[in-house]
Amino acid sequence: AFEIRNSSRQLRAMVTEQSPAKDVSTDSLFGVLAGYIFGNNAKGGASQKISMTSPVLMTTTNAYPPGGVGMTSPVLTRKEVLGSTSMAFILPSRYQSLQDLPVPGNAQVKLLEVPEHKVAVMKFSGVGSDALWKSKELELRRAAAQEGVALSSEPDQVVRAMYNPPWTLPPFRTNEVMIPVL
């Protein structure tokens, strides 16, 4: 089963790495973003700590050749395809605009505003292996098509949302695949 969700406007901190997608380390992406929220930033001459929120969002562009099924991946995609992998943290709602946010101390961190949007969402538990993410994306696409809901076909629009820290036991992990509704 899937749901349609109205996602409110969000401010995000994002880092992107250009690389064969299989070679991207999610640890390095996470480390850069964690540095930003833990104080590698400046606002009014001082650094600020920013609360960690969930989910952590992952997207990948150009992960599949033309004609293939688009998919996002936090770690594993086809090694032979050069693309980019992005990780983003949704910033706390106490920040109302990009101007309210501290300036990143690392140039890799980009701050962006994502307008309100509608997404189709499929929730599942377990360790989000590449095969499981791909399976859940296809399941979501099939279920939406059966209900007459049109979804984006752009691979970089598919988001993998992970809600738990890595030490959470697999059966208790919450993951969601999200695809914008057209």
N, C-alpha and C positions, 0 to 999 in steps of 0.2 A: 504494500500500500504506500501511497505517496500523498503529500499534501502540497497545497499552494500556499505560499507564505508571502505576505507583504513585508519587505525588509525596509526598515527606516533608514534615513540618511545616516551615513557613518563616516567618521574620520579614521583613516588607517595609516599605519606605518608599514612600509613594504620594502623588501629588498629583493633584487632580481639578479640571477647569475646566468650569464650566457655560456652554454656548454653543451656537449652531448648530454642529454637529460639523464642518462644513466650514471654519469659521472658527478652529478650534483650532490653535494653532501647537505642533507637537511640540517645537520648539526651546525655547519658553518653559517647557514642562513639564519637559523634560530639564534646563534650566538651574536650575530650582528644586531638583530632586533632586540634581543634581551639586553644588550649593552645600551641601546637607546632608552629603554624603559627603566633600566636600573641606574641611569644617571649620566650616560655619555651623551649629554645634550646641554643646551644653555638657554636660559630665559632670564632676562634682566640681569645678566652677569653671573648667574649661579645655575648649577645643574639642578634638575628636578627628578625625583623618582615618580614613575607613573605606574599605576596599578596594572597588573596583568589581567587581561580578560580572556574569555574563551568564546568562540573557538579560535584556533590557529587555522588560517586559510592558506591553501596551496593551489596554484594554477601552473600550467605548463603551456607554452606556445610551440607550434611547429613540431609537436612530438610524433606526429604520424605523417607519412607521405600523402600527397594529394589523392583523394578518393578513399582514404582510410577513415576509420572512426576516430573522431577527436577524443582526447582523453587528457586529463590533468594527472600529474604525478608528483608526489613529494620526493621520491627517490628514484624509482625505476621506470624508464621508458625505453624506447629503442635507441641503442647506443649510436647507430649509424646516422641518426638524424640530429642535426645541430638545431638547438632551440634555446628557450630560456625557461627557467623555473623560478617562480616567485613565491615568497612566503609573506603573509601579512598578519599583523595584529590589529584587531579593532580597538581603537582607543576609547577610554572611558567617556561617557556622555557629558561629564562636567566640562569637557572642552567643546565649545560651541562653534569654533571656526578654526581654520588652519593657522590663523594669526595668534590664537590662544596657545598653540602648542610650542614647546621648547624646540629650538633648532637642533637637528641632529649633529652630533660631533663626528659622525662617520658619513662621508659623502655618499656611501652606498644606500643609506636609508632615505627613502623618498616618502613624503607625506602627501596624502591625497584625500579628497572628499569624494565619496561615492553617493550619488543621489538615491533617493527612495526608489526601490525597484521590486518587481515581483519575481519569485523563483519557485520552481518545482523542487521539492525536497524529498529524498528518501533516506530514512534513518536506519542504521544497522550497528551491530556491535562486533567486537573482535579486533584483531590486528589488521590494519588496513593495508594488506599486500596489494601490489599492483594488479594482480589478477582479480582480487575481490573488488577493488575500486572499479575496475573496468566492467565487471559483471553487474555491479550495482548501478553504474551509469546506464548500461544497456537495459537493465530491468526498469529503471525510471523512464527511459525514453519509450519503451514499449507500453508501459502502463499509461503514460501521458497520451500517447498516440491513440490508445484504445478509448480514452475519455475525450478525444478531440482537442487536446491541449497542445498547442504548437510551442516547441522549445527551440532555443538558439541552437544552431548547428556548428557554431564557431568553437573550436577546441579550447581557445583561451578564455571562454566564458564559463566553462565547467569548473566548479570550485569543489575542492575536497575540504571539508570542515572537520577538525579534530578537537574534541572537547576535553580530553583528559591528559594528565601527565603520563610520560612513558612507563612509569612504574605501576600504573593501574593494571590489574589483571585483565587479560583479554576479554573475558565474558562481560566485564563491567565497563568496557570502553564504549563511548558513544561517538559515532562518526556519522556524517551526513554528506551525501553528494547533492550539490545544488546546481540547477541549470536555469538561466533566465527564461521566463515565459515571454513569448512574443505577443 
